[in-house]
């Protein structure tokens, strides 16, 4: 569950070096990642080829096939995130640390004078910079730094005047979650509330294991309510009184923002 974040400038610096061309900048970065991955693939391919001379196991043969598949793509300057791998191959890929296989969030850092053009700039660069497992976010780093130094009330006033709905930190987190297809669910007791990140599409049984392996082993049921609804009601007690805690089984698809109370026995 990791990604690469690339920050590209949308304005000339005081040094005035060259034209502003985020597409070319990103292409150069991507080529560097592909080159580094190719070095890894070639080294592993050579090693596995030597081992094959003394015989290979079925697992080693699978690895050789995977390395060959990666190497062929990289030779064609295709980033590995654009290649279709099955679930077994995706799991094996994690052991190689290929950079071009990771999702990339591109942050375009704009000038303050262009603040009223955030949406227009996102539309302008979406077609040329978006792609498979690539996200795009436009912000003004200098302004966000200034906003971070303000008290919350003053910050909200400035953001409203500038037409900014959310601070960059929140937009960045949301963009990353969407890019990696992650959701958040919550567990709670009398003392604390905890947030947990899981891939979208995970079932209740898997979510229970994220909290603790014992919960997964001894899973019985899960009581579920949306966090926003629970906040409206004011307490778990009121939610239970109104019968709003849904009882779900192990195959329930956990939703973003669910508060889950796991019933288990070990």
matplotlib code that plots the C-alpha trace (Angstrom):
import matplotlib.pyplot as plt

x = [0.0, 2.4, 2.7, 5.1, 4.4, 5.9, 5.8, 6.1, 6.2, 3.7, 5.7, 9.2, 11.5, 13.7, 16.5, 14.4, 15.6, 13.8, 10.1, 7.4, 6.6, 5.2, 4.5, 8.1, 9.2, 7.0, 8.2, 11.8, 11.0, 9.1, 11.9, 14.3, 12.0, 11.8, 15.6, 16.1, 13.5, 15.2, 18.5, 16.8, 15.0, 18.1, 20.1, 17.4, 16.9, 20.6, 20.7, 17.6, 19.1, 22.2, 20.2, 18.1, 21.2, 21.2, 17.5, 14.5, 11.5, 8.0, 8.1, 11.5, 10.1, 7.1, 9.6, 11.6, 8.4, 7.4, 10.9, 10.8, 7.3, 8.6, 11.8, 9.9, 7.6, 10.5, 12.5, 9.6, 9.6, 6.3, 5.9, 4.9, 1.8, 0.4, 0.8, -1.9, -0.7, -2.7, -3.1, -0.3, 2.1, 1.1, 2.0, 5.4, 6.1, 6.2, 9.5, 11.2, 10.6, 9.9, 9.3, 7.4, 4.8, 3.7, 0.8, 1.9, 0.3, 1.3, 1.1, 1.2, 2.5, 1.0, 1.7, -0.4, -1.6, -3.3, -5.4, -8.7, -7.6, -7.2, -10.1, -9.1, -5.5, -6.6, -8.7, -5.9, -3.4, -5.7, -5.6, -1.9, -0.8, -3.4, -3.4, -3.4, -2.8, -1.9, -3.6, -3.4, -3.7, -3.2, -2.3, -0.3, 2.4, 3.3, -0.2, -0.8, 2.3, 0.9, -2.5, -1.0, 0.4, -3.0, -5.5, -8.3, -11.0, -8.8, -7.8, -11.4, -12.1, -9.1, -10.0, -13.6, -12.4, -10.0, -12.6, -10.6, -13.0, -10.4, -6.8, -4.1, -3.4, -6.9, -7.0, -3.7, -4.9, -8.1, -6.3, -3.9, -6.7, -8.6, -5.5, -4.6, -8.3, -8.3, -11.1, -11.3, -13.4, -13.5, -13.5, -14.6, -14.9, -15.4, -11.8, -10.9, -11.8, -9.4, -9.3, -8.1, -7.1, -8.0, -8.3, -11.8, -13.7, -12.5, -15.0, -15.8, -13.7, -10.6, -11.3, -11.4, -8.0, -6.7, -7.6, -6.4, -5.8, -7.9, -10.9, -10.5, -10.0, -13.0, -15.3, -19.0, -20.7, -20.1, -22.4, -22.1, -23.2, -22.0, -19.8, -21.9, -25.1, -23.5, -22.3, -25.9, -27.3, -24.7, -23.9, -23.8, -26.5, -28.9, -28.1, -28.8, -32.1, -33.3, -32.1, -29.7, -26.8, -26.9, -25.8, -23.6, -21.8, -18.2, -19.0, -20.2, -18.3, -17.0, -17.9, -15.8, -16.7, -18.2, -18.0, -17.7, -18.1, -16.8, -18.2, -15.7, -14.8, -11.4]
y = [0.0, 2.7, 5.2, 7.6, 11.4, 13.6, 17.4, 19.4, 23.2, 25.2, 28.4, 29.7, 30.1, 33.1, 31.2, 31.2, 27.8, 26.7, 26.6, 25.3, 21.8, 19.4, 16.8, 16.7, 16.7, 13.8, 11.8, 12.3, 11.1, 8.1, 7.2, 7.2, 4.9, 2.5, 2.5, 1.7, -1.1, -2.5, -2.7, -4.7, -7.0, -7.7, -8.5, -10.9, -12.4, -13.1, -14.7, -16.9, -17.9, -19.2, -21.1, -22.7, -24.5, -26.6, -27.2, -25.1, -25.7, -24.8, -21.7, -20.6, -21.1, -18.8, -16.2, -16.5, -16.0, -13.0, -11.4, -12.0, -10.4, -7.3, -7.1, -7.2, -4.4, -2.3, -2.8, -1.2, 1.7, 0.7, 1.3, -1.8, -0.2, -0.4, -4.1, -6.6, -9.0, -11.7, -11.7, -14.2, -12.1, -8.9, -10.5, -11.7, -8.2, -6.8, -8.6, -6.8, -3.1, -2.0, 1.7, 1.9, -0.6, 1.8, 4.2, 7.8, 11.0, 14.0, 17.3, 20.4, 23.3, 26.5, 30.2, 32.3, 34.6, 31.6, 30.5, 31.1, 28.6, 25.5, 23.7, 24.9, 23.7, 20.3, 19.9, 21.1, 18.6, 15.7, 14.2, 14.4, 13.5, 11.0, 7.3, 3.9, 4.3, 8.0, 10.7, 14.5, 17.3, 21.0, 23.3, 26.3, 25.2, 28.7, 29.6, 26.3, 26.9, 30.3, 28.9, 26.2, 28.9, 30.5, 29.7, 27.5, 30.2, 32.7, 29.9, 29.1, 32.8, 33.0, 29.7, 30.9, 34.2, 32.3, 29.7, 26.8, 24.2, 22.0, 22.4, 20.7, 18.1, 16.8, 16.9, 15.1, 12.3, 11.9, 11.7, 9.1, 7.0, 7.1, 6.3, 3.3, 2.3, 2.4, 3.0, 3.8, 2.0, 2.6, 0.5, 2.1, 1.3, 3.4, 4.7, 5.3, 5.3, 3.9, 4.3, 1.4, 1.5, -1.5, -2.0, -1.3, -4.5, -6.2, -8.3, -8.1, -11.2, -9.7, -6.3, -8.1, -9.6, -6.1, -5.2, -8.4, -12.0, -13.3, -11.4, -13.0, -16.5, -16.3, -14.1, -14.5, -11.3, -7.6, -4.8, -1.9, 1.7, 4.6, 7.1, 10.1, 8.5, 7.6, 11.1, 12.4, 10.0, 11.0, 7.5, 3.8, 3.4, 5.5, 3.7, 0.3, 1.7, 2.7, -0.6, 1.1, -1.2, -3.7, -7.2, -8.5, -11.7, -12.5, -11.7, -8.2, -5.7, -3.0, 0.5, 3.7, 5.4, 2.3, 1.9, -1.8, -3.7, -7.2, -10.1, -12.9, -15.8, -17.5]
z = [0.0, -1.2, -4.0, -5.5, -5.3, -7.9, -7.6, -10.8, -11.1, -13.2, -13.1, -13.8, -10.9, -10.3, -12.1, -15.2, -16.4, -19.5, -20.3, -18.0, -19.4, -16.8, -19.4, -20.5, -16.8, -16.0, -19.0, -17.9, -14.4, -15.7, -18.1, -15.1, -13.1, -16.1, -16.5, -12.8, -13.0, -16.1, -14.3, -11.5, -14.0, -16.0, -12.9, -11.6, -15.1, -15.4, -11.9, -12.6, -16.0, -14.3, -11.7, -14.5, -15.7, -12.6, -12.6, -11.5, -9.3, -10.4, -8.2, -9.7, -13.2, -12.4, -11.2, -14.4, -16.4, -14.4, -14.7, -18.5, -18.7, -16.8, -18.8, -22.1, -21.1, -19.7, -22.9, -24.7, -22.2, -20.8, -17.0, -15.1, -13.7, -17.2, -17.5, -16.5, -13.8, -12.2, -8.4, -7.9, -10.1, -8.3, -4.9, -6.3, -7.7, -4.2, -3.6, -6.5, -5.4, -9.0, -9.0, -12.2, -10.9, -8.1, -8.5, -9.0, -7.6, -9.6, -7.7, -10.0, -7.9, -9.3, -8.8, -6.4, -9.3, -10.9, -7.9, -9.7, -12.4, -10.3, -12.0, -15.5, -14.9, -13.7, -16.8, -19.0, -17.8, -17.0, -20.5, -20.9, -17.3, -16.2, -16.9, -15.4, -11.7, -12.1, -10.1, -10.5, -7.9, -8.5, -5.6, -4.6, -2.2, -1.1, -0.2, 1.6, 3.7, 4.7, 5.5, 7.7, 10.0, 10.7, 13.5, 12.3, 12.3, 10.4, 8.0, 7.1, 6.4, 4.0, 2.3, 1.8, 0.3, -2.1, -3.1, -1.6, -0.2, 1.5, 2.7, 0.5, 3.2, 3.1, -0.7, -0.8, 1.5, -0.4, -3.7, -2.4, -1.0, -4.3, -6.3, -4.1, -3.8, 0.0, 2.4, 6.1, 8.7, 12.4, 15.6, 18.9, 22.6, 25.8, 25.7, 22.1, 18.4, 15.8, 12.1, 9.9, 6.2, 4.0, 0.2, -1.2, -1.6, 1.6, 3.5, 7.2, 7.9, 6.4, 8.1, 11.4, 10.8, 10.1, 13.7, 15.3, 14.1, 16.9, 15.6, 12.2, 13.7, 16.0, 13.9, 14.6, 13.4, 12.8, 14.0, 11.5, 11.3, 9.2, 11.1, 10.0, 11.2, 14.6, 15.1, 14.4, 16.9, 19.6, 21.0, 20.3, 23.0, 21.0, 17.8, 19.5, 21.0, 17.5, 16.0, 13.6, 14.1, 11.2, 12.0, 9.1, 8.4, 7.3, 3.6, 4.2, 2.0, 4.4, 3.2, 3.5, 6.8, 8.5, 12.3, 13.0, 16.2, 15.8, 17.7, 18.0, 20.2, 20.7]

ax = plt.figure().add_subplot(projection="3d")
ax.plot(x, y, z, "-o")
ax.set_aspect("equal")
plt.show()
